[in-house]
Amino acid sequence: MAVRPQHMHDGGIVERRLRPIYDWLDNGVNKKALQEAEKVLKKSPTLQAARALKALALLRLGKKCEAQAVLEALAEEKPSDDTTLQAMTISYRESQQLQKVCEAYEAAVRAEPGSEELHSHLFMAYVRVGDHRAQQRAALQLYRIAPKNPYYFWAVMSVVLQAKSTEDVSKKGILLALAQRMVDNFITENKMEAEQEARLYMMILELQEKWEDLLAFVEGPVYAQLVPGSTLQASIPYLRRLGRWRKLNLVCKDLLWENQDRWDYYMPYFDSVFELMKSDERDESDGSADDTAEKCHEFICSLVESVSAGRALRGPYLARLELWRRLAAHEAGGSAAALLGSARALCVQYLRVFAAKPCAVADLRPYLAIIPQQEREDHCRDFLTCLGFDENSEPDNAADIQRHVSCVCAWRLCAPPPDAAASLALAHALRAHYLRCVRAAPAPAARSPTDSSPADAYATLAAHHYCYAAVQLQEAGPLVQALGVLELCARRSPAQPHAKLLLLAIYHMLGAGAAAETAFARLEAKHVQLASLGWLHAARLPAAAPALAPARLADVHTFYQHHAKDSVEQLTYAYKYGTFEKLVELGAWRARLEACAWAALVPPCAPRAPPSQTWRPPHSGTRETRSSISPTSWR
């Protein structure tokens, strides 16, 4: 039989006694927390909450056997008060005994079968261990106790996850049909209340590939009520799946008139235009659909003209380039040039209008390839001079510096590969531009450390050209010059990642492992960056700097050890806030991370690092104890 902690009228006394333990645990002073727990237990030896907090303090002090003994004794008493259970939950999570959390709450639910809170915690315990069948059972029981929509849709999502995790096609179909019927009942009874519920229903239909039903639901009254004003946007992927190109064309045109800069509307619009062009059928009754390249071009031009003066939008300008690219692929470029003119002229025009934006060259890069190579190389300087600049221009304000940088980048992308002498000359000129801007700019202390300067691009461009020259000459001298300008850039703009990444690469090229470690430390890589950026650095460190490798490899190894434990809490938050789509994304992300080759290579060669050097999981911080188990957080 479960031991009852205290009577309800003693709650204030108990809270005052436990308060110092919470405070010490929150501050990470676990020895003091243990002492305070012992004091409380001398006065109240049967107080379960104090014993659970004592177990948590023992666990964080490294006394796992003693903590386990206390937890086992508590588990035998089958506590049902939430304070004790939450403290036990944290201890079990930190010791990776998630199944015991389920057992503790199962016993508590049997003791108090009508407690909504205990049933909710039991459901979350099943989420942490990934038992989807038990999740479904717990969610339905919770819905019977407290008939609220979120609990019902927890059960529906649990059925969907069972379907996604099975490889049996027939079983998957049965489970998805069950989930659809569960939601259909709610739709029939007019019980749908939230947007996420509608999106979950759409996810179920998508998994069954019921595109007609999806389109009917999106265009129906329930979706319009739950997600007002988004029917047209939501119908786009399903019109595309069903091949209803004429209707898709009209929908995208309506949406583009309202927002001319939405690139996610342009792509299905172009798809519909070219599918209609392939079709021999012509619907003369509906002349507003664009089924020819001429109509498409006319529509894009009208979008350009509709933009108010002084407010240039990138979307319509890029749309002309996209139309040119698709026409060139469709009809070998003849009709594209006849209708739109030269692709080079369109690219230069785009650069002339948007060069002041840092994204201008990134926007243009996919379309530079449609210009014939010989034409691109012969007229490469058109990109540099289109705004009156050349490589020796000296712009004196931030907007002109960004324009000059964009023009230089576009020029170098189109120009033929330079020889070593030309690379060095351009690198010297770019470094001189950067140093001139440094002298003219305010001191770093006068700027926010998170601000980067457009002039930083001069430094990174110069470093790239020094690297080209070094590779061609097979000399280290240009690399040293690149390091000089990059170090200055990294110190003046601490938030500039490109300079730090180039420093890391060049130090490894020179075999300077210790300097590379310093550059990597400046990146302040955390969590998943230890896996992505760590591959660039930690994999090379054992050969370059063997003495520095253990701590860095241990950081990466510890991240891989802890990511599974930490990610289960993200799953519980997704259920709490009803973001069911995130559950699928988080599952895919976990699978991708576990399949990473870096994860397989690190453990065999990752020695244990000193405690001060290892990456700390979130539970070792100072916030979780109070937010999870402090009684004041429930009020």
Steps between C-alpha positions, in 0.01 A plus 500: 500500500631846413627712789327838511748787533325763717150635551400784276490750786869432562598601144631842599718352775641238264575762237690716749705199607583400142574852376873502599551167321352641180718809526824304545412263215416794274836659579690175440618470862402136534692436824302769680179364349582159642565650845169687494317182394656312793384774739143476372504121520612509864178682583279316248660164411203390286479816287522355151576828320806560718624146437454546123696826512768328705531235227537773238775672703681168549480427128647838409778444753594180318368265769292293263466189716367694798264698279375181338430345842290800605310497169427128525364543853278783380379300201390216730283747694327602173477877564225696328574860599634701210790659689657162573429360155652800322819475706519128428441571130797734482722246677392222265554723196848598609589136563342390168231282662203631307306175527490540877326836456221311323482244779482771767213681330318175420497424872389856579215480248380175654496673839316808369321396179310828473802733499531688173848623588637152573356360179658789306840426655457131420437586135816712488696217661392270216604771250852500645539125449332507157220254586236624253247229581513582871477871410175434314357306794602766754368788287159336455478432873591862562229614257240293686597670827523851352337522154724765347601518135880497556480166681294344222744616235791368705338161447455568128864601461608188688312289245670691217842437653420130527422503129821683412713262706367176350632341182188288447308675222162350592541587868603852408187540287277373783656738755473802272139415419433479876660841555293648217177359643584641842534850354201455267284441806614831645434681171150349480425607857649847434755466783812621318644800682860572394711543189740224605212254510421582137865463405517160670199388295675622185813307600291181533347550154842577349643176639214318324549711184132598495553818302135545401390477864774741599394758245136464603593550867717805429225659293232406755349704783685328786845599374383852417371537855813361669759661269329810358650664192734217400282280277668605174853448632414163650342373177814554287681168569182296453403670174849422382471134608168465322631667182239775501734743336248756380351548844847502654603772256206719597556445872869594476418810296252617762754445776779675309285806445468523878869431571739544210808389694394149606735266316307194622209621286710560189628143473158327482387781269781419255428127533137561402596725205735245346262209561226698325741573216562127458128430487329526161170596659406866517214626713379803311229566755762583759742738344650613830718191543857544370560208263768659281841649563379836369216516753735400776748773407222754478378403850850532648547840340168613645623388843815708456295802402256452789770546761488850642780740407808482721411150625682244286409136566734219400227249413379639164856563379610149591183366340616628161829316545315184600277531193810541281659191657192284452442620144864427416463146632164460327587634155881520485511871579375644171159615618646614834733748334229616260248560778720620787821612339848409616535302824816699572307826471235372742767397752677836473168679542427299815841581643458867416174516697584276799877518542455679833350180648744240638292224337526640145783277379354191669173570315679536167733204533256229375422710190851593395539149360230564237728756333720324242849459643678692226256791527525492877880518498521760223258737674586423862606859568146617422409375848783696656435825316118499487486749790808699398746303715823322417740298715675819615189698596490635856137522620463698820168393653351167606246477215760571231747259662237224481427588136871488417539165677202354310638621168845357573353163603283476187798597285721231651226236459478573128866563423735221387729359772787746560866407506710538814617852422148625432371334818771665707440840344127484566558367852731795575239743366222344708716503812574869438124565472443324832779687679370830363152419637652400834677834529183689411265295719437563872691297754359153577402618849260749342312223316291219633700174507217331307524747211697410190620747242451481121875558476563160660429349157814671368704304754344163418527561123864596541564184703342283230722651232809459717406132532463467122844651452654278771364185335626605156842608626529216754623754754386583854571874475156599363333292773682698767377822342146358499533416869599857580194660342265231637630534855438874484150441363418241768614731780313804371180305416464217755164398352646446150501119448655493152832642616520248785422206274763611250751537783423146610547363147825688436655404834430136417651549154817619674491217754466745791277289724526720811407812304212312336373404846506866602306596186245225564456615861415848369210350305342401833353186347226345713267202486446382141776733376742269678396238245479720187789743554684243710549287193702780343730523798492219754550230236834658403612593851653164609761524223553877522503545881479168687517665842193714430292229336367314810298788643347595165414142406350448845273801444371348177466156656306638796263683267418179317449323832257760628308607191253210518422572864457873442290462186228301677414813699443681171247230413309564823491874426365428152209312656440766764476776240322289239766538229452151360696569181809562713475148641566357153781749437665423833482128432661543159769725650585244770528225239724717281728585789526139613591395146776763474840353410670740742296345784633156407863618477524707817429248782793263439754782515338731755674485837340640810561871546530680833159607637571867435549431129200281425180625348222522756148377428214736580400318819822607673401867478342703777147535370347158456453402865284795592302505178429127520448418866471819699147530647486872429507425126159334522320805634 
